[in-house]
């Protein structure tokens, strides 16, 4: 029973103990009316007996404190944990980090989501929203992190229920399965040969994606021992994390006995091309490495290889020419031509014309170093030339690369997997075989390839013509 009493101030007080015999668990409420505090005390004691009681001291804990204290209890892959930490820091913590968990209400969370969605609509009206800070998937990720943090508070006994559980997220952006046709595949591989000859992470790697239907992270983690060159097979299972470490079990697996481990057949022509790379790889090392060695990093590879092959790069000017780009003989000949053009007697006269010391011109000719961008600008002004001409001869100008000219939307590395699955389906490979080759455990994943090719339109037209006689 609660302890009821009237204080000297005239207020009534009711005291209960959430844990019998524990003085630290005491809770007290005061009010001018005795019935109010009595009803409060009886309701709290009933909640304690039912197991529904939430200590208001715990409910006053800030959401940020809950996240810092219990966030590590969530079972996540390394990449998923890093993504959620980034989402928390950028989007969730500024709004909810200092709010007591007991004060967070569903309407407030829904209003926050609606506000992010409105900001996204305003920022991206009439233009592409690639990389938008409030893009659809960003909003969904932020809501999922809020739900996860509040669920931790529920599990810890700070809340009775999760107020964000039934908050409605925006409809995610439509997903387009881009099937790369054989002509586009040949164009992509030809550009690899043109732009990145002799690089393991270009033609051999991208052709392997087309050939195997693997996910990028699976193919990047393939080691020498995974190849059976005589049988034309490669064993797939481990995956490459975004930070370059290898996880030794398949994507989405919860155990190392997962069905995600599989063998994939490779064509004879590809086996012949990749064989020298496999044989040159040390035992235990991955076959497809970065140019300077080491494991591939997806963001870096995507930016420096795939996006260049597909979309090209614009022309750019460097502040300092990289190794090999500056040719002292070529630049020296160009300086001689400028002396003749301006009727200058010596390098000293040339140095005075462009505003540099005579010793600097000597160093340029000796190949010790070349002009930087600021010096090249000064030279162009002193010689009456366009800066681009000086940039080109000093190795500062990096020529642009035109795009491959593929139809939009431009394909992503994962579209090589879509293309693989679609070709298998259109070639008559049975569903269970496709699932085994692609590492699918859910039939719904295999069904998406059954009708994803362009030939379904021709089949539909043929069926309609046949029905009409």
Secondary structure as a PSIPRED ss2 file (coil, helix, strand):
# PSIPRED VFORMAT (PSIPRED V4.0)

   1 X C   1.000  0.000  0.000
   2 X C   1.000  0.000  0.000
   3 X E   0.000  0.000  1.000
   4 X E   0.000  0.000  1.000
   5 X E   0.000  0.000  1.000
   6 X E   0.000  0.000  1.000
   7 X C   1.000  0.000  0.000
   8 X C   1.000  0.000  0.000
   9 X C   1.000  0.000  0.000
  10 X C   1.000  0.000  0.000
  11 X C   1.000  0.000  0.000
  12 X E   0.000  0.000  1.000
  13 X E   0.000  0.000  1.000
  14 X E   0.000  0.000  1.000
  15 X E   0.000  0.000  1.000
  16 X E   0.000  0.000  1.000
  17 X E   0.000  0.000  1.000
  18 X C   1.000  0.000  0.000
  19 X C   1.000  0.000  0.000
  20 X C   1.000  0.000  0.000
  21 X C   1.000  0.000  0.000
  22 X C   1.000  0.000  0.000
  23 X H   0.000  1.000  0.000
  24 X H   0.000  1.000  0.000
  25 X H   0.000  1.000  0.000
  26 X E   0.000  0.000  1.000
  27 X E   0.000  0.000  1.000
  28 X E   0.000  0.000  1.000
  29 X E   0.000  0.000  1.000
  30 X E   0.000  0.000  1.000
  31 X E   0.000  0.000  1.000
  32 X C   1.000  0.000  0.000
  33 X C   1.000  0.000  0.000
  34 X H   0.000  1.000  0.000
  35 X H   0.000  1.000  0.000
  36 X H   0.000  1.000  0.000
  37 X H   0.000  1.000  0.000
  38 X H   0.000  1.000  0.000
  39 X H   0.000  1.000  0.000
  40 X H   0.000  1.000  0.000
  41 X H   0.000  1.000  0.000
  42 X H   0.000  1.000  0.000
  43 X H   0.000  1.000  0.000
  44 X H   0.000  1.000  0.000
  45 X H   0.000  1.000  0.000
  46 X H   0.000  1.000  0.000
  47 X H   0.000  1.000  0.000
  48 X H   0.000  1.000  0.000
  49 X H   0.000  1.000  0.000
  50 X H   0.000  1.000  0.000
  51 X C   1.000  0.000  0.000
  52 X C   1.000  0.000  0.000
  53 X C   1.000  0.000  0.000
  54 X C   1.000  0.000  0.000
  55 X C   1.000  0.000  0.000
  56 X H   0.000  1.000  0.000
  57 X H   0.000  1.000  0.000
  58 X H   0.000  1.000  0.000
  59 X H   0.000  1.000  0.000
  60 X C   1.000  0.000  0.000
  61 X C   1.000  0.000  0.000
  62 X E   0.000  0.000  1.000
  63 X H   0.000  1.000  0.000
  64 X H   0.000  1.000  0.000
  65 X H   0.000  1.000  0.000
  66 X H   0.000  1.000  0.000
  67 X H   0.000  1.000  0.000
  68 X H   0.000  1.000  0.000
  69 X H   0.000  1.000  0.000
  70 X H   0.000  1.000  0.000
  71 X H   0.000  1.000  0.000
  72 X H   0.000  1.000  0.000
  73 X H   0.000  1.000  0.000
  74 X C   1.000  0.000  0.000
  75 X C   1.000  0.000  0.000
  76 X C   1.000  0.000  0.000
  77 X C   1.000  0.000  0.000
  78 X H   0.000  1.000  0.000
  79 X H   0.000  1.000  0.000
  80 X H   0.000  1.000  0.000
  81 X H   0.000  1.000  0.000
  82 X H   0.000  1.000  0.000
  83 X H   0.000  1.000  0.000
  84 X H   0.000  1.000  0.000
  85 X H   0.000  1.000  0.000
  86 X H   0.000  1.000  0.000
  87 X H   0.000  1.000  0.000
  88 X H   0.000  1.000  0.000
  89 X H   0.000  1.000  0.000
  90 X H   0.000  1.000  0.000
  91 X H   0.000  1.000  0.000
  92 X H   0.000  1.000  0.000
  93 X H   0.000  1.000  0.000
  94 X H   0.000  1.000  0.000
  95 X H   0.000  1.000  0.000
  96 X H   0.000  1.000  0.000
  97 X C   1.000  0.000  0.000
  98 X C   1.000  0.000  0.000
  99 X C   1.000  0.000  0.000
 100 X E   0.000  0.000  1.000
 101 X H   0.000  1.000  0.000
 102 X H   0.000  1.000  0.000
 103 X H   0.000  1.000  0.000
 104 X C   1.000  0.000  0.000
 105 X C   1.000  0.000  0.000
 106 X H   0.000  1.000  0.000
 107 X H   0.000  1.000  0.000
 108 X H   0.000  1.000  0.000
 109 X H   0.000  1.000  0.000
 110 X H   0.000  1.000  0.000
 111 X H   0.000  1.000  0.000
 112 X H   0.000  1.000  0.000
 113 X H   0.000  1.000  0.000
 114 X H   0.000  1.000  0.000
 115 X H   0.000  1.000  0.000
 116 X H   0.000  1.000  0.000
 117 X H   0.000  1.000  0.000
 118 X H   0.000  1.000  0.000
 119 X H   0.000  1.000  0.000
 120 X H   0.000  1.000  0.000
 121 X H   0.000  1.000  0.000
 122 X H   0.000  1.000  0.000
 123 X H   0.000  1.000  0.000
 124 X C   1.000  0.000  0.000
 125 X C   1.000  0.000  0.000
 126 X C   1.000  0.000  0.000
 127 X C   1.000  0.000  0.000
 128 X C   1.000  0.000  0.000
 129 X C   1.000  0.000  0.000
 130 X C   1.000  0.000  0.000
 131 X C   1.000  0.000  0.000
 132 X C   1.000  0.000  0.000
 133 X C   1.000  0.000  0.000
 134 X C   1.000  0.000  0.000
 135 X C   1.000  0.000  0.000
 136 X H   0.000  1.000  0.000
 137 X H   0.000  1.000  0.000
 138 X H   0.000  1.000  0.000
 139 X H   0.000  1.000  0.000
 140 X H   0.000  1.000  0.000
 141 X H   0.000  1.000  0.000
 142 X H   0.000  1.000  0.000
 143 X H   0.000  1.000  0.000
 144 X H   0.000  1.000  0.000
 145 X H   0.000  1.000  0.000
 146 X H   0.000  1.000  0.000
 147 X H   0.000  1.000  0.000
 148 X H   0.000  1.000  0.000
 149 X H   0.000  1.000  0.000
 150 X H   0.000  1.000  0.000
 151 X H   0.000  1.000  0.000
 152 X H   0.000  1.000  0.000
 153 X H   0.000  1.000  0.000
 154 X H   0.000  1.000  0.000
 155 X H   0.000  1.000  0.000
 156 X C   1.000  0.000  0.000
 157 X C   1.000  0.000  0.000
 158 X C   1.000  0.000  0.000
 159 X C   1.000  0.000  0.000
 160 X C   1.000  0.000  0.000
 161 X C   1.000  0.000  0.000
 162 X C   1.000  0.000  0.000
 163 X C   1.000  0.000  0.000
 164 X C   1.000  0.000  0.000
 165 X C   1.000  0.000  0.000
 166 X C   1.000  0.000  0.000
 167 X C   1.000  0.000  0.000
 168 X C   1.000  0.000  0.000
 169 X C   1.000  0.000  0.000
 170 X C   1.000  0.000  0.000
 171 X C   1.000  0.000  0.000
 172 X C   1.000  0.000  0.000
 173 X C   1.000  0.000  0.000
 174 X C   1.000  0.000  0.000
 175 X C   1.000  0.000  0.000
 176 X C   1.000  0.000  0.000
 177 X C   1.000  0.000  0.000
 178 X C   1.000  0.000  0.000
 179 X C   1.000  0.000  0.000
 180 X C   1.000  0.000  0.000
 181 X C   1.000  0.000  0.000
 182 X H   0.000  1.000  0.000
 183 X H   0.000  1.000  0.000
 184 X H   0.000  1.000  0.000
 185 X H   0.000  1.000  0.000
 186 X H   0.000  1.000  0.000
 187 X H   0.000  1.000  0.000
 188 X H   0.000  1.000  0.000
 189 X H   0.000  1.000  0.000
 190 X H   0.000  1.000  0.000
 191 X H   0.000  1.000  0.000
 192 X H   0.000  1.000  0.000
 193 X H   0.000  1.000  0.000
 194 X H   0.000  1.000  0.000
 195 X H   0.000  1.000  0.000
 196 X C   1.000  0.000  0.000
 197 X C   1.000  0.000  0.000
 198 X C   1.000  0.000  0.000
 199 X C   1.000  0.000  0.000
 200 X H   0.000  1.000  0.000
 201 X H   0.000  1.000  0.000
 202 X H   0.000  1.000  0.000
 203 X H   0.000  1.000  0.000
 204 X H   0.000  1.000  0.000
 205 X H   0.000  1.000  0.000
 206 X H   0.000  1.000  0.000
 207 X H   0.000  1.000  0.000
 208 X H   0.000  1.000  0.000
 209 X H   0.000  1.000  0.000
 210 X H   0.000  1.000  0.000
 211 X H   0.000  1.000  0.000
 212 X H   0.000  1.000  0.000
 213 X C   1.000  0.000  0.000
 214 X C   1.000  0.000  0.000
 215 X C   1.000  0.000  0.000
 216 X H   0.000  1.000  0.000
 217 X H   0.000  1.000  0.000
 218 X H   0.000  1.000  0.000
 219 X H   0.000  1.000  0.000
 220 X C   1.000  0.000  0.000
 221 X C   1.000  0.000  0.000
 222 X C   1.000  0.000  0.000
 223 X E   0.000  0.000  1.000
 224 X H   0.000  1.000  0.000
 225 X H   0.000  1.000  0.000
 226 X H   0.000  1.000  0.000
 227 X E   0.000  0.000  1.000
 228 X E   0.000  0.000  1.000
 229 X C   1.000  0.000  0.000
 230 X C   1.000  0.000  0.000
 231 X C   1.000  0.000  0.000
 232 X C   1.000  0.000  0.000
 233 X E   0.000  0.000  1.000
 234 X E   0.000  0.000  1.000
 235 X E   0.000  0.000  1.000
 236 X E   0.000  0.000  1.000
 237 X C   1.000  0.000  0.000
 238 X C   1.000  0.000  0.000
 239 X E   0.000  0.000  1.000
 240 X E   0.000  0.000  1.000
 241 X C   1.000  0.000  0.000
 242 X C   1.000  0.000  0.000
 243 X C   1.000  0.000  0.000
 244 X C   1.000  0.000  0.000
 245 X C   1.000  0.000  0.000
 246 X E   0.000  0.000  1.000
 247 X E   0.000  0.000  1.000
 248 X C   1.000  0.000  0.000
 249 X C   1.000  0.000  0.000
 250 X C   1.000  0.000  0.000
 251 X C   1.000  0.000  0.000
 252 X C   1.000  0.000  0.000
 253 X C   1.000  0.000  0.000
 254 X C   1.000  0.000  0.000
 255 X C   1.000  0.000  0.000
 256 X C   1.000  0.000  0.000
 257 X C   1.000  0.000  0.000
 258 X C   1.000  0.000  0.000
 259 X C   1.000  0.000  0.000
 260 X C   1.000  0.000  0.000
 261 X C   1.000  0.000  0.000
 262 X E   0.000  0.000  1.000
 263 X E   0.000  0.000  1.000
 264 X E   0.000  0.000  1.000
 265 X E   0.000  0.000  1.000
 266 X C   1.000  0.000  0.000
 267 X C   1.000  0.000  0.000
 268 X H   0.000  1.000  0.000
 269 X H   0.000  1.000  0.000
 270 X H   0.000  1.000  0.000
 271 X H   0.000  1.000  0.000
 272 X H   0.000  1.000  0.000
 273 X H   0.000  1.000  0.000
 274 X H   0.000  1.000  0.000
 275 X H   0.000  1.000  0.000
 276 X H   0.000  1.000  0.000
 277 X H   0.000  1.000  0.000
 278 X H   0.000  1.000  0.000
 279 X H   0.000  1.000  0.000
 280 X H   0.000  1.000  0.000
 281 X C   1.000  0.000  0.000
 282 X C   1.000  0.000  0.000
 283 X C   1.000  0.000  0.000
 284 X C   1.000  0.000  0.000
 285 X C   1.000  0.000  0.000
 286 X E   0.000  0.000  1.000
 287 X C   1.000  0.000  0.000
 288 X C   1.000  0.000  0.000
 289 X C   1.000  0.000  0.000
 290 X C   1.000  0.000  0.000
 291 X C   1.000  0.000  0.000
 292 X C   1.000  0.000  0.000
 293 X C   1.000  0.000  0.000
 294 X C   1.000  0.000  0.000
 295 X C   1.000  0.000  0.000
 296 X C   1.000  0.000  0.000
 297 X C   1.000  0.000  0.000
 298 X H   0.000  1.000  0.000
 299 X H   0.000  1.000  0.000
 300 X H   0.000  1.000  0.000
 301 X H   0.000  1.000  0.000
 302 X H   0.000  1.000  0.000
 303 X H   0.000  1.000  0.000
 304 X H   0.000  1.000  0.000
 305 X H   0.000  1.000  0.000
 306 X H   0.000  1.000  0.000
 307 X H   0.000  1.000  0.000
 308 X H   0.000  1.000  0.000
 309 X H   0.000  1.000  0.000
 310 X H   0.000  1.000  0.000
 311 X H   0.000  1.000  0.000
 312 X C   1.000  0.000  0.000
 313 X E   0.000  0.000  1.000
 314 X C   1.000  0.000  0.000
 315 X C   1.000  0.000  0.000
 316 X E   0.000  0.000  1.000
 317 X E   0.000  0.000  1.000
 318 X C   1.000  0.000  0.000
 319 X C   1.000  0.000  0.000
 320 X C   1.000  0.000  0.000
 321 X C   1.000  0.000  0.000
 322 X C   1.000  0.000  0.000
 323 X C   1.000  0.000  0.000
 324 X C   1.000  0.000  0.000
 325 X C   1.000  0.000  0.000
 326 X C   1.000  0.000  0.000
 327 X C   1.000  0.000  0.000
 328 X H   0.000  1.000  0.000
 329 X H   0.000  1.000  0.000
 330 X H   0.000  1.000  0.000
 331 X H   0.000  1.000  0.000
 332 X H   0.000  1.000  0.000
 333 X H   0.000  1.000  0.000
 334 X H   0.000  1.000  0.000
 335 X H   0.000  1.000  0.000
 336 X H   0.000  1.000  0.000
 337 X H   0.000  1.000  0.000
 338 X H   0.000  1.000  0.000
 339 X H   0.000  1.000  0.000
 340 X H   0.000  1.000  0.000
 341 X H   0.000  1.000  0.000
 342 X H   0.000  1.000  0.000
 343 X C   1.000  0.000  0.000
 344 X C   1.000  0.000  0.000
 345 X C   1.000  0.000  0.000
 346 X C   1.000  0.000  0.000
 347 X H   0.000  1.000  0.000
 348 X H   0.000  1.000  0.000
 349 X H   0.000  1.000  0.000
 350 X H   0.000  1.000  0.000
 351 X H   0.000  1.000  0.000
 352 X H   0.000  1.000  0.000
 353 X H   0.000  1.000  0.000
 354 X H   0.000  1.000  0.000
 355 X C   1.000  0.000  0.000
 356 X C   1.000  0.000  0.000
 357 X C   1.000  0.000  0.000
 358 X H   0.000  1.000  0.000
 359 X H   0.000  1.000  0.000
 360 X H   0.000  1.000  0.000
 361 X H   0.000  1.000  0.000
 362 X H   0.000  1.000  0.000
 363 X H   0.000  1.000  0.000
 364 X H   0.000  1.000  0.000
 365 X H   0.000  1.000  0.000
 366 X H   0.000  1.000  0.000
 367 X C   1.000  0.000  0.000
 368 X C   1.000  0.000  0.000
 369 X C   1.000  0.000  0.000
 370 X C   1.000  0.000  0.000
 371 X C   1.000  0.000  0.000
 372 X C   1.000  0.000  0.000
 373 X H   0.000  1.000  0.000
 374 X H   0.000  1.000  0.000
 375 X H   0.000  1.000  0.000
 376 X H   0.000  1.000  0.000
 377 X H   0.000  1.000  0.000
 378 X H   0.000  1.000  0.000
 379 X H   0.000  1.000  0.000
 380 X H   0.000  1.000  0.000
 381 X H   0.000  1.000  0.000
 382 X H   0.000  1.000  0.000
 383 X H   0.000  1.000  0.000
 384 X C   1.000  0.000  0.000
 385 X C   1.000  0.000  0.000
 386 X C   1.000  0.000  0.000
 387 X H   0.000  1.000  0.000
 388 X H   0.000  1.000  0.000
 389 X H   0.000  1.000  0.000
 390 X H   0.000  1.000  0.000
 391 X H   0.000  1.000  0.000
 392 X H   0.000  1.000  0.000
 393 X H   0.000  1.000  0.000
 394 X C   1.000  0.000  0.000
 395 X C   1.000  0.000  0.000
 396 X C   1.000  0.000  0.000
 397 X E   0.000  0.000  1.000
 398 X E   0.000  0.000  1.000
 399 X C   1.000  0.000  0.000
 400 X C   1.000  0.000  0.000
 401 X E   0.000  0.000  1.000
 402 X C   1.000  0.000  0.000
 403 X C   1.000  0.000  0.000
 404 X C   1.000  0.000  0.000
 405 X C   1.000  0.000  0.000
 406 X C   1.000  0.000  0.000
 407 X C   1.000  0.000  0.000
 408 X C   1.000  0.000  0.000
 409 X C   1.000  0.000  0.000
 410 X C   1.000  0.000  0.000
 411 X C   1.000  0.000  0.000
 412 X C   1.000  0.000  0.000
 413 X C   1.000  0.000  0.000
 414 X C   1.000  0.000  0.000
 415 X H   0.000  1.000  0.000
 416 X H   0.000  1.000  0.000
 417 X H   0.000  1.000  0.000
 418 X H   0.000  1.000  0.000
 419 X H   0.000  1.000  0.000
 420 X H   0.000  1.000  0.000
 421 X H   0.000  1.000  0.000
 422 X H   0.000  1.000  0.000
 423 X H   0.000  1.000  0.000
 424 X H   0.000  1.000  0.000
 425 X H   0.000  1.000  0.000
 426 X H   0.000  1.000  0.000
 427 X C   1.000  0.000  0.000
 428 X C   1.000  0.000  0.000
 429 X C   1.000  0.000  0.000
 430 X C   1.000  0.000  0.000
 431 X H   0.000  1.000  0.000
 432 X H   0.000  1.000  0.000
 433 X H   0.000  1.000  0.000
 434 X H   0.000  1.000  0.000
 435 X H   0.000  1.000  0.000
 436 X H   0.000  1.000  0.000
 437 X H   0.000  1.000  0.000
 438 X H   0.000  1.000  0.000
 439 X C   1.000  0.000  0.000
 440 X C   1.000  0.000  0.000
 441 X C   1.000  0.000  0.000
 442 X C   1.000  0.000  0.000
 443 X H   0.000  1.000  0.000
 444 X H   0.000  1.000  0.000
 445 X H   0.000  1.000  0.000
 446 X H   0.000  1.000  0.000
 447 X H   0.000  1.000  0.000
 448 X C   1.000  0.000  0.000
 449 X C   1.000  0.000  0.000
 450 X C   1.000  0.000  0.000
 451 X C   1.000  0.000  0.000
 452 X C   1.000  0.000  0.000
 453 X C   1.000  0.000  0.000
 454 X C   1.000  0.000  0.000
 455 X H   0.000  1.000  0.000
 456 X H   0.000  1.000  0.000
 457 X H   0.000  1.000  0.000
 458 X H   0.000  1.000  0.000
 459 X H   0.000  1.000  0.000
 460 X H   0.000  1.000  0.000
 461 X H   0.000  1.000  0.000
 462 X H   0.000  1.000  0.000
 463 X H   0.000  1.000  0.000
 464 X H   0.000  1.000  0.000
 465 X H   0.000  1.000  0.000
 466 X H   0.000  1.000  0.000
 467 X H   0.000  1.000  0.000
 468 X C   1.000  0.000  0.000
 469 X C   1.000  0.000  0.000
